[in-house]
Amino acid sequence: MTVDLDTPETLVRRMAEAARAAVDRLAVAKTGTKNAALTGAAKIIRARQADILAANARDIAEAERQGLSSAMRDRLLLNPARVEAMAKGLEDVATLPDPVGQTIAEWTRPNGLKIARVRVPLGVIGVIYESRPNVTADAAALCLKSGNAVILRGGSESLHSSQAVYDCLLAGITAAGLPDAAVQLVPTRDRAAVGAMLKAAGLIDIIVPRGGKSLIERVIADSKIPVIKHLEGICHTYVDGEANLEMARKIVLNAKMRRTGVCGATETLLVDRRAIASHLKPIISDLIAAGCEVRGDETTRSIDREVKPATAADWDTEYLDAIIAVKVVDGVKGAIEHIRKHGSRHTDSIVTDDAAAAATFLNELDSAIVLHNASTQFADGGEFGMGAEIGISTDKLHARGPVGVEQLTSYKYVVRGTGQVRP
């Protein structure tokens, strides 16, 4: 039986084998070498900005022809500021401490054995993502700094953009003397490549999906490899009865409308019943004036008839668009009850001057990120000082919240003795 060397399955296998061969070199690569690759790639991205934007224009034109939503097009869009943010992200990751070889903990046993828990890379990481071409740079940077090889499979809608960014990364990596298989981009739109990655157990160690619900569900269902993921970003902002009005207005507007297509965008606004008269109307007016569609419960609709009626499905929807669901609740306990029932344990925020209410919210909600008097749009590895993120995990095993360089490592135990034998 002949084998077609151009099948997605064979392509992915060859890429994974090359990545596996590169891992041993990456695991012991010097920090300065890895940093040189990142800063070199950043310079090349800046130098090739026109090429990157031209490639992105091709993707945007195709997205418009296909009728992709405005939210999808926003996630796909690159402009000079976003290209600069990619380059800056690479430089920020380069300035981070190298996690590889860090001693997490150490102790000495009564028998004299000295034991240390030391960070090591995970190995080969497969990143499957949609739309955002900046993930190409972010994921590559984080994996490289943490000593991992990475196979990137971007969305078909961002193929030209991702390739242009990848070419810059590859130039920086090879100029620094690192293996070109350290970072690879799957060069096909064929969705069979995704399935091949999910089945490459023994070659790929971790899969990180970043995209919409359908992608995440497919990865969860089909992967033979451990997955770091979040299913949805159904994020909430709760405005307490003791919230400062001007602060609440600014936070809610930013949390929803700064960028509607990011996973940290607020999708549901909860307002304390005590704040109906003072807070609800101006906050709704701000949202509507900014072009946001507001869907509310009966109490909310009685305040402003421009508010559309919310259905039961709205409380469980990640819009990733200029739409928000609004509900009046009975205090912080009512907010917590609603979020526990309808949230995705991603990111939730309380706006209040009441320290006790804030403490209740922060302590009793089991979301990956909880905030007090801050926008949910801060759910971002860069904003957390991680340089960038490969995604935000809502899992509890291994990594939770923004996944940065430390979260892309495991650990081993290093035991030093002086001739001990076990009795």
FIDRENKE-523743 format. One line per 4 residues: number of its first residue (from 1); their letters; for each residue x, y, z of C-alpha. Coordinates in Angstrom, 3 decimals. Example, Ala and Ser with C-alpha at 12.3 -4.5 7.8 and 13.67 -1.06 7.14 Angstrom:
<sepas>
1	as	12.300 -4.500 7.800 ~ 13.670 -1.060 7.140
</sepas>
This chain:
<sepas>
1	mtvd	0.000 0.000 0.000 ~ 1.429 3.377 -1.007 ~ 1.390 6.312 1.386 ~ 0.533 9.802 0.187
5	ldtp	3.198 11.980 1.788 ~ 0.993 15.052 1.341 ~ -1.904 13.861 3.471 ~ -2.605 16.017 6.558
9	etlv	-1.999 12.995 8.776 ~ 1.469 12.371 7.358 ~ 2.275 16.085 7.360 ~ 1.384 16.445 11.041
13	rrma	3.313 13.312 11.962 ~ 6.444 14.574 10.248 ~ 6.081 17.943 11.969 ~ 5.532 16.298 15.349
17	eaar	8.561 14.058 14.903 ~ 10.682 17.083 14.039 ~ 9.336 18.933 17.083 ~ 10.101 15.945 19.285
21	aavd	13.676 15.918 17.987 ~ 13.995 19.635 18.787 ~ 12.767 19.310 22.375 ~ 16.020 18.060 23.856
25	rlav	17.907 21.077 22.497 ~ 15.236 23.510 23.613 ~ 15.103 22.096 27.141 ~ 18.763 23.007 27.687
29	aktg	18.905 26.146 25.542 ~ 20.467 29.093 27.311 ~ 18.200 31.910 28.411 ~ 20.184 34.416 26.355
33	tkna	19.713 32.351 23.212 ~ 15.967 32.117 23.678 ~ 15.742 35.836 24.418 ~ 17.793 36.651 21.320
37	altg	15.346 34.649 19.203 ~ 12.396 36.561 20.656 ~ 13.878 40.038 20.395 ~ 15.193 39.269 16.920
41	aaki	11.741 38.148 15.799 ~ 10.246 41.336 17.265 ~ 12.581 43.470 15.152 ~ 11.711 41.492 12.035
45	irar	7.973 41.864 12.701 ~ 8.416 45.638 12.868 ~ 10.529 45.649 9.727 ~ 7.983 43.564 7.826
49	qadi	4.870 45.354 9.090 ~ 3.761 46.243 5.559 ~ 3.993 42.598 4.463 ~ 2.021 41.441 7.511
53	laan	-0.720 44.025 6.937 ~ -0.920 43.123 3.245 ~ -1.359 39.456 4.137 ~ -3.991 40.407 6.684
57	ardi	-5.855 42.488 4.088 ~ -6.179 39.326 1.966 ~ -7.676 37.470 4.922 ~ -10.058 40.327 5.761
61	aeae	-11.256 40.548 2.162 ~ -11.949 36.809 2.121 ~ -13.730 37.056 5.497 ~ -15.998 39.768 4.096
65	rqgl	-16.768 37.671 1.025 ~ -17.678 34.752 3.283 ~ -19.922 36.968 5.424 ~ -18.071 36.422 8.698
69	ssam	-19.516 38.370 11.629 ~ -18.130 41.741 12.689 ~ -16.857 40.137 15.883 ~ -14.934 37.511 13.889
73	rdrl	-13.513 40.179 11.600 ~ -12.397 42.232 14.601 ~ -10.519 39.240 16.024 ~ -8.924 38.695 12.621
77	llnp	-7.995 42.317 11.955 ~ -4.422 43.545 12.227 ~ -3.447 47.211 12.156 ~ -0.172 48.982 12.966
81	arve	-1.025 49.145 16.675 ~ -1.782 45.418 16.855 ~ 1.365 44.526 14.922 ~ 3.380 46.642 17.345
85	amak	1.621 44.914 20.252 ~ 2.766 41.553 18.860 ~ 6.363 42.744 18.669 ~ 6.170 44.276 22.128
89	gled	4.701 41.028 23.462 ~ 7.730 39.092 22.202 ~ 10.040 41.556 23.922 ~ 8.010 41.397 27.125
93	vatl	8.290 37.599 27.196 ~ 12.039 37.918 26.670 ~ 12.309 40.038 29.833 ~ 10.538 37.432 31.975
97	pdpv	12.553 35.127 34.229 ~ 13.345 31.819 32.545 ~ 11.199 29.195 34.294 ~ 13.253 26.220 33.104
101	gqti	15.465 24.936 35.906 ~ 13.831 27.099 38.581 ~ 13.709 25.462 42.004 ~ 10.118 25.623 43.198
105	aewt	10.799 24.093 46.616 ~ 13.582 22.241 48.400 ~ 13.990 20.434 51.689 ~ 16.259 18.001 53.525
109	rpng	15.030 14.710 54.966 ~ 16.186 13.350 58.362 ~ 18.345 10.813 56.529 ~ 20.256 13.621 54.816
113	lkia	18.651 13.364 51.359 ~ 18.287 16.789 49.771 ~ 15.166 17.010 47.602 ~ 14.298 19.795 45.153
117	rvrv	11.277 20.307 42.930 ~ 12.552 21.837 39.676 ~ 10.656 23.238 36.676 ~ 10.995 21.436 33.326
121	plgv	9.309 22.022 29.930 ~ 6.158 20.109 29.035 ~ 7.642 18.978 25.706 ~ 5.769 19.378 22.415
125	igvi	2.681 21.592 22.556 ~ -0.011 21.714 19.879 ~ -1.924 24.997 19.695 ~ -5.146 25.045 17.668
129	yesr	-6.689 28.485 17.305 ~ -9.160 30.525 15.309 ~ -9.114 34.014 13.844 ~ -6.542 35.870 15.930
133	pnvt	-3.210 35.946 14.068 ~ -1.546 37.474 17.149 ~ -1.863 34.061 18.807 ~ 0.809 32.893 16.355
137	adaa	3.317 35.224 18.010 ~ 2.051 34.874 21.581 ~ 1.985 31.087 21.588 ~ 5.369 30.789 19.899
141	alcl	6.976 33.207 22.348 ~ 5.617 31.524 25.468 ~ 6.466 28.022 24.283 ~ 9.964 28.995 23.229
145	ksgn	10.749 30.808 26.497 ~ 9.510 27.811 28.510 ~ 11.666 25.396 26.504 ~ 8.831 23.751 24.574
149	avil	8.515 23.016 20.869 ~ 5.173 24.106 19.419 ~ 3.053 23.156 16.435 ~ 0.643 25.952 15.512
153	rggs	-2.556 25.309 13.613 ~ -4.237 28.644 12.950 ~ -7.704 29.132 11.569 ~ -8.246 28.910 7.828
157	eslh	-9.589 32.463 7.863 ~ -6.217 33.804 9.122 ~ -3.892 31.627 7.029 ~ -2.089 34.440 5.188
161	ssqa	-1.726 36.611 8.302 ~ -0.440 33.755 10.446 ~ 2.039 32.705 7.755 ~ 3.436 36.242 7.504
165	vydc	3.896 36.427 11.280 ~ 5.358 32.922 11.378 ~ 7.950 33.795 8.740 ~ 9.218 36.553 11.052
169	llag	9.350 34.189 14.022 ~ 11.245 31.564 12.053 ~ 13.806 34.117 10.915 ~ 14.422 35.187 14.510
173	itaa	14.665 31.602 15.768 ~ 17.123 30.401 13.158 ~ 19.256 33.556 13.461 ~ 19.662 32.772 17.166
177	glpd	20.854 29.256 16.363 ~ 17.797 27.387 17.609 ~ 16.264 24.535 15.571 ~ 13.684 25.647 13.038
181	aavq	11.393 22.852 14.288 ~ 11.114 24.720 17.603 ~ 8.122 26.559 16.128 ~ 6.129 25.157 13.199
185	lvpt	2.953 26.332 11.472 ~ 0.681 23.755 9.843 ~ 0.555 24.986 6.223 ~ -2.893 23.746 5.232
189	rdra	-6.533 24.710 5.606 ~ -7.549 21.042 5.629 ~ -9.409 20.367 8.884 ~ -8.088 16.831 8.878
193	avga	-4.852 18.339 10.200 ~ -6.654 19.190 13.441 ~ -7.797 15.600 13.828 ~ -4.262 14.396 13.142
197	mlka	-2.884 16.617 15.880 ~ -5.473 15.381 18.364 ~ -4.453 11.772 17.695 ~ -0.681 12.294 17.832
201	agli	-0.285 10.842 21.324 ~ 3.318 10.085 22.110 ~ 4.522 12.879 19.824 ~ 2.487 15.847 21.089
205	diiv	2.295 16.200 24.876 ~ -0.347 18.911 25.372 ~ -3.092 20.406 23.194 ~ -4.188 24.005 23.756
209	prgg	-7.322 25.018 21.810 ~ -8.190 28.692 21.545 ~ -11.374 29.598 19.760 ~ -15.134 29.275 19.751
213	ksli	-17.286 26.766 21.568 ~ -17.545 24.379 18.623 ~ -13.754 24.124 18.313 ~ -13.276 23.532 22.036
217	ervi	-16.036 20.902 22.129 ~ -14.464 19.071 19.195 ~ -11.053 19.062 20.850 ~ -12.488 17.811 24.150
221	adsk	-14.379 15.031 22.374 ~ -11.631 13.867 20.006 ~ -8.299 14.500 21.687 ~ -6.180 11.547 22.756
225	ipvi	-3.834 14.066 24.411 ~ -4.287 16.115 27.631 ~ -5.951 19.478 26.946 ~ -5.569 22.924 28.554
229	khle	-8.720 24.820 27.652 ~ -11.630 27.027 28.465 ~ -14.998 26.235 26.962 ~ -16.636 29.658 27.131
233	gich	-16.065 33.120 28.535 ~ -19.457 33.918 30.029 ~ -18.121 36.762 32.159 ~ -20.152 38.866 34.587
237	tyvd	-19.924 42.320 36.101 ~ -21.965 42.839 39.269 ~ -22.781 46.412 40.300 ~ -23.448 46.428 44.025
241	gean	-25.726 48.843 45.828 ~ -22.649 50.456 47.367 ~ -20.870 50.994 44.053 ~ -19.551 54.416 43.116
245	lema	-21.759 55.427 40.196 ~ -19.107 57.003 37.976 ~ -16.737 54.099 38.565 ~ -19.480 51.601 37.777
249	rkiv	-20.369 53.387 34.528 ~ -16.757 53.418 33.334 ~ -16.077 49.825 34.302 ~ -19.231 48.376 32.742
253	lnak	-18.785 50.281 29.473 ~ -15.160 49.163 29.209 ~ -15.891 45.592 30.266 ~ -18.454 45.191 27.488
257	mrrt	-17.415 47.525 24.690 ~ -13.612 47.916 24.720 ~ -13.330 44.786 22.571 ~ -16.486 42.732 22.351
261	gvcg	-14.837 39.725 20.704 ~ -12.377 38.810 23.484 ~ -13.110 36.074 25.998 ~ -12.829 38.529 28.904
265	atet	-15.664 40.747 27.642 ~ -18.580 40.991 30.061 ~ -21.596 39.185 28.664 ~ -24.001 39.612 31.593
269	llvd	-24.467 42.657 33.814 ~ -25.960 42.041 37.244 ~ -27.271 45.015 39.215 ~ -28.169 45.077 42.901
273	rrai	-31.854 45.754 43.489 ~ -30.805 48.627 45.790 ~ -29.112 50.318 42.826 ~ -32.059 50.322 40.410
277	ashl	-32.981 53.971 40.884 ~ -29.431 55.324 41.066 ~ -27.289 53.148 38.784 ~ -29.310 51.101 36.319
281	kpii	-30.610 53.839 34.010 ~ -27.300 55.680 33.391 ~ -25.392 52.426 32.865 ~ -27.946 51.189 30.323
285	sdli	-27.941 54.566 28.596 ~ -24.146 54.439 28.289 ~ -24.279 51.000 26.705 ~ -27.020 51.877 24.219
289	aagc	-25.247 55.131 23.268 ~ -22.115 53.098 22.526 ~ -24.056 50.869 20.112 ~ -24.645 47.928 22.428
293	evrg	-27.853 45.914 22.236 ~ -29.222 45.466 25.755 ~ -31.409 42.488 26.652 ~ -32.918 42.632 30.107
297	dett	-35.325 41.145 32.592 ~ -38.669 42.823 33.268 ~ -37.268 45.167 35.913 ~ -34.555 46.351 33.567
301	rsid	-37.026 46.838 30.712 ~ -39.238 48.952 32.961 ~ -36.335 51.374 33.323 ~ -35.688 51.775 29.599
305	revk	-37.978 50.486 26.862 ~ -35.109 50.365 24.391 ~ -34.056 47.269 26.288 ~ -35.115 44.086 24.503
309	pata	-36.604 41.210 26.479 ~ -34.037 38.645 27.618 ~ -34.789 34.963 27.174 ~ -33.569 32.110 29.351
313	adwd	-30.864 31.423 26.772 ~ -29.348 34.888 27.179 ~ -28.010 34.110 30.649 ~ -25.984 31.225 29.166
317	teyl	-24.703 32.949 26.020 ~ -21.202 34.121 25.151 ~ -22.083 36.776 22.570 ~ -18.588 37.966 21.601
321	daii	-20.487 40.886 20.108 ~ -22.040 44.210 21.101 ~ -24.846 42.535 23.053 ~ -25.272 42.300 26.812
325	avkv	-27.816 40.640 29.096 ~ -28.875 42.593 32.192 ~ -30.545 41.247 35.314 ~ -31.474 42.726 38.675
329	vdgv	-30.429 40.560 41.640 ~ -30.784 40.670 45.409 ~ -27.380 41.792 46.609 ~ -24.040 40.057 46.408
333	kgai	-25.536 36.695 47.372 ~ -27.997 36.938 44.502 ~ -25.166 37.787 42.129 ~ -23.109 34.823 43.306
337	ehir	-26.083 32.493 42.946 ~ -26.693 33.647 39.367 ~ -23.022 33.353 38.373 ~ -22.726 29.873 39.885
341	khgs	-25.724 28.754 37.841 ~ -24.955 30.444 34.533 ~ -21.255 31.364 34.514 ~ -18.359 29.514 32.914
345	rhtd	-15.903 30.092 35.786 ~ -13.823 32.342 33.582 ~ -13.810 35.952 34.840 ~ -16.240 37.822 37.092
349	sivt	-16.069 41.282 38.660 ~ -17.772 43.180 41.479 ~ -18.026 46.968 41.622 ~ -18.558 48.181 45.178
353	ddaa	-17.180 50.383 47.953 ~ -18.374 47.839 50.509 ~ -15.307 45.846 51.619 ~ -17.438 43.088 53.131
357	aaat	-19.442 42.600 49.929 ~ -16.216 42.534 47.900 ~ -14.700 39.941 50.237 ~ -17.790 37.747 49.952
361	flne	-17.710 37.921 46.163 ~ -13.962 37.253 45.862 ~ -13.946 34.443 48.423 ~ -17.114 32.576 47.481
365	ldsa	-16.930 32.652 43.671 ~ -14.804 29.873 42.221 ~ -13.913 31.495 38.908 ~ -10.432 31.434 37.412
369	ivlh	-10.271 35.236 37.744 ~ -12.259 37.380 40.165 ~ -11.898 41.161 40.283 ~ -12.938 44.021 42.541
373	nast	-13.511 47.466 41.038 ~ -11.861 46.573 37.722 ~ -12.961 45.661 34.208 ~ -13.214 42.015 33.171
377	qfad	-11.164 42.994 30.111 ~ -8.082 42.737 32.345 ~ -8.408 38.945 31.927 ~ -5.247 38.851 29.881
381	ggef	-1.797 37.417 30.466 ~ -0.107 40.592 29.274 ~ -2.084 42.652 31.792 ~ -1.077 40.165 34.500
385	gmga	2.591 40.820 33.778 ~ 3.074 37.491 31.976 ~ 4.179 39.135 28.724 ~ 1.468 37.280 26.816
389	eigi	-0.779 34.271 27.211 ~ -1.459 31.121 25.271 ~ -5.043 31.196 26.552 ~ -7.081 31.420 29.750
393	stdk	-7.786 28.083 31.354 ~ -10.947 27.375 33.325 ~ -9.635 23.927 34.236 ~ -8.425 23.172 37.743
397	lhar	-5.786 20.604 36.898 ~ -2.304 21.832 35.984 ~ -3.086 25.401 34.882 ~ -5.831 27.890 35.682
401	gpvg	-6.376 31.451 34.496 ~ -3.919 33.059 32.067 ~ -1.476 30.436 30.776 ~ 2.013 31.930 30.597
405	veql	5.552 30.596 30.674 ~ 5.341 29.087 34.164 ~ 2.083 27.310 33.328 ~ 3.784 25.707 30.318
409	tsyk	6.171 23.821 32.578 ~ 5.890 20.750 34.742 ~ 8.454 19.700 37.324 ~ 10.746 16.903 38.324
413	yvvr	12.296 15.953 41.641 ~ 16.050 16.186 41.963 ~ 17.347 14.138 44.911 ~ 20.951 14.445 46.140
417	gtgq	22.408 11.954 48.560 ~ 25.677 10.989 50.182 ~ 25.391 7.229 49.805 ~ 22.027 6.579 51.512
421	vrp	20.305 3.234 51.023 ~ 16.753 2.498 52.073 ~ 16.399 0.160 55.086
</sepas>
